[in-house]
Each structure stands twice: as C-alpha cells, then as structure tokens.
C-alpha cells in the first residue's frame, strides 16, 4: 500500500481484552507477573527509529495481529 511493505504477525490465542489495548505500547505495562512491560514499547521505538510503524490490529473472532509497516525498498536506496 502506497509503496510500503507490511509484515503481520498473527496468533489464534484468546486475543487482547479491549480494556488493555490502549496501554499495549506503554513502557512498564504488563499483564504478566514475569514480564517487564518493555517488549512492545522497545519494538515500537525500534520501528520508529527506522521509519517504520508497529500497530496492534484487532482480529474478529479471537487472536491478535501486530503489523509492522515500513517504507518500500525503493525509498531506502540512494537515487
């Protein structure tokens, strides 16, 4: 789309509760007693630093999807 490349990672798990979605990328937010809450935050910051974006996409019927959208190859090469 618009010369961008997208990578989608999907699973068929229980999904993410709607109440949690607004907090997904906040540093130190976790629903796991063993997590640090930094994984999605760091992943999104790395994407941004490289001109890409990382977003959560809700999946009807369960599961979840995280989408990385980045500039197409032609925009990264010198002219």
C-alpha positions as CSV (number, residue, x, y, z in Angstrom):
1,X,0.0,0.0,0.0
2,X,1.5,3.4,-1.0
3,X,4.8,1.7,-1.7
4,X,5.1,0.4,1.9
5,X,5.8,-3.1,3.0
6,X,3.8,-4.7,5.7
7,X,4.6,-7.7,7.9
8,X,1.7,-9.0,10.0
9,X,2.2,-11.4,12.9
10,X,-1.0,-13.2,13.9
11,X,-1.9,-15.8,16.5
12,X,-5.0,-17.8,17.3
13,X,-4.9,-17.3,21.1
14,X,-7.6,-15.7,23.3
15,X,-6.8,-12.2,22.0
16,X,-6.2,-9.0,23.9
17,X,-9.0,-7.5,26.1
18,X,-10.3,-4.2,24.8
19,X,-9.5,-2.6,28.1
20,X,-5.8,-3.4,27.7
21,X,-5.4,-2.3,24.1
22,X,-4.8,1.5,24.8
23,X,-1.9,0.5,27.2
24,X,-0.2,-2.1,25.0
25,X,2.8,0.1,24.0
26,X,3.3,2.0,27.3
27,X,6.6,1.3,29.0
28,X,6.4,-1.0,32.0
29,X,2.8,-2.0,31.3
30,X,2.4,-5.8,31.6
31,X,-0.3,-8.3,32.3
32,X,2.3,-11.0,33.1
33,X,3.7,-11.4,36.6
34,X,7.1,-12.3,34.9
35,X,7.1,-9.6,32.3
36,X,8.9,-6.2,32.3
37,X,6.4,-4.4,30.1
38,X,9.2,-3.3,27.8
39,X,8.9,-5.7,24.9
40,X,6.3,-3.9,22.8
41,X,7.5,-0.5,23.8
42,X,11.0,-1.2,22.6
43,X,9.8,-2.9,19.5
44,X,7.7,0.1,18.5
45,X,10.6,2.5,19.3
46,X,12.9,0.5,17.1
47,X,10.4,0.6,14.3
48,X,10.0,4.4,14.6
49,X,13.8,4.9,14.6
50,X,13.9,3.1,11.3
51,X,11.0,4.9,9.6
52,X,8.5,2.1,10.3
53,X,5.5,1.7,12.5
54,X,4.2,-1.0,14.8
55,X,0.5,-1.3,15.4
56,X,-2.0,-3.6,17.0
57,X,-4.8,-4.8,14.8
58,X,-7.8,-6.4,16.3
59,X,-8.9,-9.7,14.9
60,X,-12.6,-10.5,14.8
61,X,-13.3,-13.9,16.5
62,X,-10.2,-14.0,18.7
63,X,-6.5,-14.0,18.3
64,X,-4.4,-10.8,17.7
65,X,-2.3,-9.2,15.0
66,X,0.7,-6.9,15.2
67,X,1.5,-5.1,12.0
68,X,4.9,-3.6,11.0
69,X,4.6,-1.1,8.2
70,X,7.8,0.2,6.6
71,X,8.9,2.2,3.6
72,X,9.3,0.1,0.4
73,X,12.8,-0.9,-0.6
74,X,13.0,1.8,-3.3
75,X,12.7,4.6,-0.6
76,X,15.7,3.3,1.3
77,X,18.1,3.2,-1.6
78,X,20.1,6.2,-2.8
79,X,18.8,7.7,-6.0
